[in-house]
Amino acid sequence: MSLLQDRVALVTGGSRGIGKAIARALAEQGAKVAICSRDTEAVRQAADEISPGGGRVLAFQADVAEKADVRALVQGIVSRWGQIHVLVNNAGINARIPIDAEDEARWIQILTVNVVGAYYVTREVLRYMPNHDGGRVINISSVLGRFGVPAYTAYCTAKHGIIGFTRALALEVAGRGITVNAICPGWVETDMAHLGMQETAAALGMSPEEFRKQALAMVPIQRILDPKEVADLAVYLASNASAGMTGQAINLCGGQIMS
């Protein structure tokens, strides 16, 4: 039998990159999966790609930073499948914002989507996550939740915050038999990572190729990860095999940091 047969999962930011890879991996292990994105067309296309026949992957347009959207999202899933066993808080945005830049709105938006959005979704989902039945919350943080990077104060603050959220929530829901863990990816082949490389390279007067080589020099395994590698860890955390693990932030970064 598949590891997640008939479990119900929600993956936010599931239309591309790491979120899409996680949704695909959960579905391949038998889960019923709901994905959401602000981009209606992208999320529908992703659902069709993951489950061409339909039925086991639902697509929702939702902005996790909007409480009304989150309520409608969760109600849509529950009305179809009754409950939610696994939540993957993956939705996130990033931007290079030097501290002296006049871009307060964008700085606050990064915290709102990455942290407040995770709070809104988790709070709503926990109302429908059964007690003592393999409930799992998986938060996607980053190695930038472990250390700082110049000009990325907003993203670093948000991802450090997700680790704190993970640890505190793990204690709060442990009595319900629900586990809460975070994954801290390093460089992964995604659109967001490529944009980050381009922005940083431009700021340093380098080509994206030059910056990529410099970034890889800091990774002992000398390669950028595939989103599927993050997805495989998410499957483990969603399964019964990880029942004894909670409150952990797991580095998945090719040895870039070790702790």
N, C-alpha and C positions, 0 to 999 in steps of 0.2 A: 504494500500500500504506500502511496505517496506520503511524504512527511507532513503535508498540510492539507490532507484531503478534507474538503468541504469547510475548512476554516474561512472566515470572512475577514478580508484585509482591506485597509484603506491606505493608499500611498499618495501623499500630497506632492504636487509638482511632478506628476507621473507621466507627463507628455514627452519627455526627452531625457537624455543623459542618465545620471545615476538612478533617478526615480523610475524611468521607463525600464531600465535593466532590472531593477528590483521587482517591479510589477510583473514583468515577464517571468522572472525566476519563481516568484510566489505562485503564479498561475501554473507553471510547469510542474510544481509540486502539489497540485490539486486544489489550491485555494481559489475561492471566489474573490475577485479583486475589483475594487473601485479605485479609479484614479481621477485626479482633478487638476485643473490648470486654469489660469485666467484666459488662455487662448482656446476658444471653443473648437475651432477646426483642428488644431494640433492635438488636443486631447482625444477627439473622436478618431482621428487618424491613428493615434497610438493604440487605442483600444482595438481598432480593427486589425492592426498588425499583430498584436499580441494574441488575440482570439478571433481569427477570421470568421468563424461561424457565429460569433456573438454569444451572449448568454452568461458567460462566466467572467467577463470583464465589462464593467460599467464605466462610462465616461461622464464626468460632471464638469461644468464650467463653474468655477468658484475662486474667489480671492480670499485666501486664508486670513488676511488682515481685516476682513469685513465680517463682523459677527453674524449678520443676517445671512450672508453666503454660507458660512460655516454651519449654521443651524439647518439651512435648507439641504446642504450636502449630506449631513449626517442623517437627517430625516429621510432623504431619498434612499440611502443605503439600507436603513433599518426597515423602511416600508417594503423593500424588496427581499431582504435576507434576514431580518429579525434582530440581529445583533452584530457586533464587531469584535473579533478576537484579537486582531493584530492592527496596530497603527504604526505607520512609518511617516514620521515628520521629516519630509525631505524638502519641501518648498523653500526656496531661498533665492536671494539676489545679492549681487556684489558690485562694487565699483571702487575705483581708485579715487580717494578724496583726501588730499593733503589737508592737514589740520587748519591751515590758513585760507583754505578755499571757501568762497561764499556759496556754499551748497548745503545749507542746513537741512533743507527739506529732503534731499536725497539721503543724507546721513541718517536722519530719523526714519526714513522709509526702510532703510536696510535693517534697522533694529526692529521696526514694526513687523515686517514680513517674516524675518528669520526667528525672532523670539516671541513677540506677542502673538503672531500667527500660530506658532506651535502651542502656545498656551491656550488660545481659543479652541483649536481643534482638539487638543487633548482633553480639555475640560468637558467638551460636548461628547466626545467619544466615550469617555469613562462612564457616562450615564448608561451606556448600552454595552459595556464590556462585562461579560459574566465573571462572577467571583469563582476562584479556585477551578478554572477551566482553561488554563493555558493562556490567559490574557498577556499580551506583549505590547509594550511601547518601545519603539526603536527610533531614536533621534539621530539625524545626520548632522554631525558637527563638522570638524575639520582639524587638520594639524594647526591651523591658525587659531584654534581654540586652546592650543598648548603654548604657542609663542607669538610674539608680535612681529608685524611687518610694517615698515614705514609707509605712510599714506593709505593704509588700510585699517585705520582705527575703528571705523564702523563695523566692518566685517569681523575683525578680531574680537571686538567687544561682544558682538552677537554670538559668535561661536564659543567664546569662553562662557557666555551666559547659558548656552544650551547645555554645556557640561554641568554647570551648577544646577540647572533645572532638572537634568537627569538624576543627579544624586539626591536632591531633596525629594523629588517625586517618588523615587524608588522606595524611600523610607515611608512615605505617606501611604502608598498603596500595597505595601508588602503584605499586610494583613488580609488583603483580598486575594492573595495568590497571583498578583500581577507583577511581572518583572519590567524593569525600565533600564535600558542600556543605550549607549551612544556609540556611533562609529565615527572615527576621526580620519577621513581619507586625506592622503597627500595629493600629489599630482595625478589626476585621472583624465583620460581622453574624453573631454566634454566641451561643449561650446563655451561654458562659463570659464573653464580653465584656459582655453585658447584665447578668450577675450582678455583675461587677466594677464596672460603672457604678452599679448600685444600692447596693452596699456603700460605695463611696467617697462617693456623694452623701449617703447617710445619715450618714456620719461627719462630713461637712462641713456638715450641716444644710441640704442643698439637695434639690430634687426631682430624680429621674432625668433629666427633660427639661432642667432647668437645667444639670446636669452634662454632658449630651450636647452642648449648645450650647457650653459652655466647652471641652470636649475637641476639638470640631470647629474651634474657633478656632485651635488649634495645628496643624491640618492644612492645608497650602496648597491642596490641591484641594477642600477644604471638603466632604468626604463620607467616610463609612465604607465600607470595601471590601466587596465581595461575596466569599464563600468561593471562588467559581469563579476569581477573579483569582489567588488563591494556588494553586489547582489548575493553572491554565494554566502558571504558572512551574514547578511540580513536574513537569509533563509535559516541559517543555523540559529540565530537569535530569536526567530519566530517559532522555532520548533520546540518540541519537548526536550530535545537534547541539551538545551541551554537553561533548563528549569532552575538550576542552582546558581545562576549568574544574574546579579542585579546591581544597579548603581555603578556600572563600569563604563569607562570611556576607552574604547579599543582603538589603538593606532593601526591604521592600514595604509602604510606609506613607503614600503620598500626599505625600511630601516632609516628613513630620514630623521626620525626621532625614535628614541628607545626609552620606555619607562614602564 
